[in-house]
Amino acid sequence: MSHATNKDLKNRLKRAHGHLAKIIAMVEDNREALETAQQLQAVVSALDKAKTFLVTHHIEHHLEEAVGPLSDEARAKLGRLTDLAKYL
């Protein structure tokens, strides 16, 4: 599956886009800084999750392309690496 057709990735990015549009309106309306900062954090979090999803999906895709279908054990190990990558 290509990144362009991945519904989960597109939904994550659209959600971040919606949050960002709200932040722009909040800044234009001179809303309170705390409220705006909270929304900014939501966008950062959403983009981080989208980035992690994109990178791990890409790695999995090319790994399967190189070695063939992954076993359940290999997928579990890849999942642990994905969890670890969140701390980079």
CNS distance restraints for C-alpha pairs under 8 A (distance, minus, plus):
assign (resid   1 and name CA) (resid   5 and name CA) 6.72 0.50 0.50
assign (resid   1 and name CA) (resid   6 and name CA) 6.70 0.50 0.50
assign (resid   2 and name CA) (resid   6 and name CA) 6.33 0.50 0.50
assign (resid   3 and name CA) (resid   9 and name CA) 7.26 0.50 0.50
assign (resid   3 and name CA) (resid  54 and name CA) 7.32 0.50 0.50
assign (resid   4 and name CA) (resid  10 and name CA) 7.69 0.50 0.50
assign (resid   5 and name CA) (resid  10 and name CA) 7.89 0.50 0.50
assign (resid   6 and name CA) (resid  10 and name CA) 6.35 0.50 0.50
assign (resid   7 and name CA) (resid  11 and name CA) 5.96 0.50 0.50
assign (resid   8 and name CA) (resid  12 and name CA) 6.24 0.50 0.50
assign (resid   9 and name CA) (resid  13 and name CA) 6.28 0.50 0.50
assign (resid   9 and name CA) (resid  50 and name CA) 6.11 0.50 0.50
assign (resid   9 and name CA) (resid  53 and name CA) 7.03 0.50 0.50
assign (resid   9 and name CA) (resid  54 and name CA) 6.97 0.50 0.50
assign (resid  10 and name CA) (resid  14 and name CA) 6.03 0.50 0.50
assign (resid  11 and name CA) (resid  15 and name CA) 6.07 0.50 0.50
assign (resid  12 and name CA) (resid  16 and name CA) 6.36 0.50 0.50
assign (resid  12 and name CA) (resid  46 and name CA) 6.58 0.50 0.50
assign (resid  12 and name CA) (resid  47 and name CA) 7.56 0.50 0.50
assign (resid  12 and name CA) (resid  49 and name CA) 7.75 0.50 0.50
assign (resid  12 and name CA) (resid  50 and name CA) 5.82 0.50 0.50
assign (resid  13 and name CA) (resid  17 and name CA) 6.08 0.50 0.50
assign (resid  13 and name CA) (resid  46 and name CA) 7.48 0.50 0.50
assign (resid  13 and name CA) (resid  47 and name CA) 6.93 0.50 0.50
assign (resid  13 and name CA) (resid  50 and name CA) 6.56 0.50 0.50
assign (resid  14 and name CA) (resid  18 and name CA) 6.16 0.50 0.50
assign (resid  15 and name CA) (resid  19 and name CA) 6.34 0.50 0.50
assign (resid  15 and name CA) (resid  46 and name CA) 7.43 0.50 0.50
assign (resid  16 and name CA) (resid  20 and name CA) 6.13 0.50 0.50
assign (resid  16 and name CA) (resid  42 and name CA) 7.82 0.50 0.50
assign (resid  16 and name CA) (resid  43 and name CA) 5.19 0.50 0.50
assign (resid  16 and name CA) (resid  46 and name CA) 5.63 0.50 0.50
assign (resid  16 and name CA) (resid  47 and name CA) 6.43 0.50 0.50
assign (resid  17 and name CA) (resid  21 and name CA) 6.22 0.50 0.50
assign (resid  17 and name CA) (resid  43 and name CA) 7.90 0.50 0.50
assign (resid  18 and name CA) (resid  22 and name CA) 6.34 0.50 0.50
assign (resid  19 and name CA) (resid  23 and name CA) 6.29 0.50 0.50
assign (resid  19 and name CA) (resid  39 and name CA) 6.80 0.50 0.50
assign (resid  19 and name CA) (resid  40 and name CA) 7.83 0.50 0.50
assign (resid  19 and name CA) (resid  42 and name CA) 7.33 0.50 0.50
assign (resid  19 and name CA) (resid  43 and name CA) 6.00 0.50 0.50
assign (resid  20 and name CA) (resid  24 and name CA) 6.29 0.50 0.50
assign (resid  20 and name CA) (resid  39 and name CA) 7.94 0.50 0.50
assign (resid  20 and name CA) (resid  40 and name CA) 7.39 0.50 0.50
assign (resid  20 and name CA) (resid  43 and name CA) 6.47 0.50 0.50
assign (resid  21 and name CA) (resid  25 and name CA) 6.42 0.50 0.50
assign (resid  22 and name CA) (resid  26 and name CA) 6.14 0.50 0.50
assign (resid  23 and name CA) (resid  27 and name CA) 6.17 0.50 0.50
assign (resid  23 and name CA) (resid  36 and name CA) 6.26 0.50 0.50
assign (resid  23 and name CA) (resid  39 and name CA) 6.45 0.50 0.50
assign (resid  23 and name CA) (resid  40 and name CA) 6.89 0.50 0.50
assign (resid  24 and name CA) (resid  28 and name CA) 6.19 0.50 0.50
assign (resid  25 and name CA) (resid  29 and name CA) 6.03 0.50 0.50
assign (resid  26 and name CA) (resid  30 and name CA) 6.12 0.50 0.50
assign (resid  26 and name CA) (resid  31 and name CA) 5.20 0.50 0.50
assign (resid  26 and name CA) (resid  36 and name CA) 6.55 0.50 0.50
assign (resid  27 and name CA) (resid  31 and name CA) 6.02 0.50 0.50
assign (resid  27 and name CA) (resid  36 and name CA) 7.31 0.50 0.50
assign (resid  31 and name CA) (resid  35 and name CA) 7.19 0.50 0.50
assign (resid  31 and name CA) (resid  36 and name CA) 6.83 0.50 0.50
assign (resid  32 and name CA) (resid  36 and name CA) 6.34 0.50 0.50
assign (resid  33 and name CA) (resid  37 and name CA) 5.91 0.50 0.50
assign (resid  34 and name CA) (resid  38 and name CA) 6.19 0.50 0.50
assign (resid  35 and name CA) (resid  39 and name CA) 6.51 0.50 0.50
assign (resid  36 and name CA) (resid  40 and name CA) 6.21 0.50 0.50
assign (resid  37 and name CA) (resid  41 and name CA) 6.17 0.50 0.50
assign (resid  38 and name CA) (resid  42 and name CA) 6.42 0.50 0.50
assign (resid  39 and name CA) (resid  43 and name CA) 6.46 0.50 0.50
assign (resid  40 and name CA) (resid  44 and name CA) 6.27 0.50 0.50
assign (resid  41 and name CA) (resid  45 and name CA) 6.07 0.50 0.50
assign (resid  42 and name CA) (resid  46 and name CA) 6.08 0.50 0.50
assign (resid  43 and name CA) (resid  47 and name CA) 6.06 0.50 0.50
assign (resid  44 and name CA) (resid  48 and name CA) 6.05 0.50 0.50
assign (resid  45 and name CA) (resid  49 and name CA) 6.21 0.50 0.50
assign (resid  46 and name CA) (resid  50 and name CA) 6.19 0.50 0.50
assign (resid  47 and name CA) (resid  51 and name CA) 5.98 0.50 0.50
assign (resid  48 and name CA) (resid  52 and name CA) 6.15 0.50 0.50
assign (resid  49 and name CA) (resid  53 and name CA) 6.09 0.50 0.50
assign (resid  50 and name CA) (resid  54 and name CA) 6.05 0.50 0.50
assign (resid  51 and name CA) (resid  55 and name CA) 6.12 0.50 0.50
assign (resid  52 and name CA) (resid  56 and name CA) 6.02 0.50 0.50
assign (resid  52 and name CA) (resid  82 and name CA) 7.89 0.50 0.50
assign (resid  52 and name CA) (resid  85 and name CA) 7.90 0.50 0.50
assign (resid  52 and name CA) (resid  86 and name CA) 7.06 0.50 0.50
assign (resid  53 and name CA) (resid  57 and name CA) 5.88 0.50 0.50
assign (resid  54 and name CA) (resid  58 and name CA) 6.06 0.50 0.50
assign (resid  55 and name CA) (resid  59 and name CA) 6.18 0.50 0.50
assign (resid  56 and name CA) (resid  60 and name CA) 6.07 0.50 0.50
assign (resid  56 and name CA) (resid  82 and name CA) 6.46 0.50 0.50
assign (resid  57 and name CA) (resid  61 and name CA) 6.03 0.50 0.50
assign (resid  58 and name CA) (resid  62 and name CA) 6.24 0.50 0.50
assign (resid  59 and name CA) (resid  63 and name CA) 5.90 0.50 0.50
assign (resid  60 and name CA) (resid  64 and name CA) 6.11 0.50 0.50
assign (resid  60 and name CA) (resid  78 and name CA) 7.88 0.50 0.50
assign (resid  61 and name CA) (resid  65 and name CA) 6.17 0.50 0.50
assign (resid  62 and name CA) (resid  66 and name CA) 6.10 0.50 0.50
assign (resid  63 and name CA) (resid  67 and name CA) 6.11 0.50 0.50
assign (resid  63 and name CA) (resid  68 and name CA) 7.53 0.50 0.50
assign (resid  64 and name CA) (resid  68 and name CA) 4.59 0.50 0.50
assign (resid  64 and name CA) (resid  69 and name CA) 5.27 0.50 0.50
assign (resid  64 and name CA) (resid  70 and name CA) 6.29 0.50 0.50
assign (resid  65 and name CA) (resid  69 and name CA) 7.87 0.50 0.50
assign (resid  70 and name CA) (resid  74 and name CA) 5.71 0.50 0.50
assign (resid  70 and name CA) (resid  75 and name CA) 6.15 0.50 0.50
assign (resid  71 and name CA) (resid  75 and name CA) 6.20 0.50 0.50
assign (resid  72 and name CA) (resid  76 and name CA) 6.17 0.50 0.50
assign (resid  73 and name CA) (resid  77 and name CA) 6.31 0.50 0.50
assign (resid  74 and name CA) (resid  78 and name CA) 6.10 0.50 0.50
assign (resid  75 and name CA) (resid  79 and name CA) 6.02 0.50 0.50
assign (resid  76 and name CA) (resid  80 and name CA) 6.39 0.50 0.50
assign (resid  77 and name CA) (resid  81 and name CA) 6.39 0.50 0.50
assign (resid  78 and name CA) (resid  82 and name CA) 6.17 0.50 0.50
assign (resid  79 and name CA) (resid  83 and name CA) 6.25 0.50 0.50
assign (resid  80 and name CA) (resid  84 and name CA) 6.25 0.50 0.50
assign (resid  81 and name CA) (resid  85 and name CA) 6.08 0.50 0.50
assign (resid  82 and name CA) (resid  86 and name CA) 6.74 0.50 0.50
assign (resid  83 and name CA) (resid  87 and name CA) 7.88 0.50 0.50
assign (resid  84 and name CA) (resid  88 and name CA) 7.75 0.50 0.50
